[in-house]
């Protein structure tokens, strides 16, 4: 009896840190730092979707930007395979060396109104990645590729001659998705791609993302704060709070059997179509989110946690496997 080889991860993030220095005084000395991401670790398999959720300001968008090189990495490693399949730490690469990897990692941005250049036609917008990463590609081939991409995302090829202001928000997000697909990426970071859209349009974009994933074997890091959307599209869910991972598990485990008190609070606050079928007793967190400039000692969530103990102020908890494939950063979970 032969055993199948283990599937390699397409992404391995270890102890990722993104700290922004704060300068002040007469000589603009460093007086502090904002710990936007403070030691995040996770991995992803090819073809899966990891939903990254949390309150605004928790650092989830910064994680996505760090993966693609739009945010400076202070510490940690981001391992991603090169063209030969060898894992490389892209967090330490210079911009010229990073360029080949950028063609395989793309990002769909949150705001479809500001992420498209209003002075460029749709043809020029979608074609721009091809100009950068495939300079030897002929003009006719680029035009045909753009027309094919537009049709893949549900738009007419004739729209290539138009400009962004002629489209609705949902159509603009489809254009942004076509741009992301131009270089045949393996990994796409979707930074709240439906949060600025109407609910009816959100469903269309989510279904489109899933169809494209099945067709092109894409891997998604889906950043969002809408738990209903994340539950629908994600294979696994990672919950962030104040720059740290609180819980990681399958979509079913996190939604039906949350372990961390912060995850329980998030789920209890999510609206339910039937108010008589609310998920358990409502958990109301006290106080405001601490500033990342002055994080609490130990567990960052302890100042709002309903089960916090004095020991929580002494040591920062680490993700522990509480059940098969289900991790939580809380010794009392």
C-alpha positions, 0 to 999 in steps of 0.5 A: 500500500502506497501513501500519497505525498503530503501536499506542500503549502503554497504559503508559510508565514512565521512570526510576521511583524509589521511595526511602524515607528513614531518620531517626535521631538526637536530632532524627530527621534523615535519615541514609539512604534505602532505594532500593527502586526505583532507575531502572526503565523499561519500556512495555506494549502494550494486551492484553499480559502483562508478567511481573515477576520477581526474588528477594524484596526486589528491588522488584517489588511496590513497582513495582506499588504505585507504578503505582497510587499506593500507594507514593510516587514519588521520581522518574521518570514513569508515563505512562497514558492518560486517558479521551480517550486522552491520555498523562498522568504519573500519578506527579505527580497529587494524590489527587483528580485521580488518582481517575478513573485509579484506576478504570482501574487496579486491583490484585489483592493477594498474600494473599487472607486479608488483602486482604478485609475480614472484616467486610464481605459479599462484596456490599459488598466487590465493590460498594465500587469502584462506590460510589466511582467510580460514585456515581450507579449505582442500588442495583439495578444495583449488585446485578446487577453484583456478581452478574454479576461473581461468575459471571464469576470462577466463583462463584455469585451467591448467594455475595454474601450471605456473608463472607470467612471462609466461603471458601477461599483460591482462592475469596477470590482470585476475589472479589478479582478480581471487585472489581478488575473492577468498574470495567471497568479496562484495566490490572490489577496482579496482585501474586503472586496465586497464591503463597499458593494450592495448586498445583492452585488456582494453575492454575485462577486462572491460566486464569481470568486468561487467559480474562478477559484475552481477554474484556475485553482486559485488560493485566496486570503479573504480579508473581511469583517462580515462573518456571514460572507467569510463563513460562506466562502472560506475553508478555514477562518483565522480571527485577529485582534490587535495584531495577533491571531486569536483562533484558527480553525475550519469554517465549521468549527469556528462558527459552530464551536468557537473556543476563544472568548473574542471569537464568541463575542464576534459571532454573538454580535453578528446579525441573524436572519431569524432573531429567535434563532440567535447563536446562544447568549449575547456577549457584550465586550466592555471598553474600547480596543486598546491602541496598538501604540500601547498594547496591554501586557500579556494577552492583548484581549485581557482588558475586555475579556470576560474570563480574564485572570491575573495570569493573563497580564504576565505572558502573551498566549500562543496558538495551541491546538485544542482540537484537531486542526482547531487552534486558540491563543487562550489557556482557558479556552 
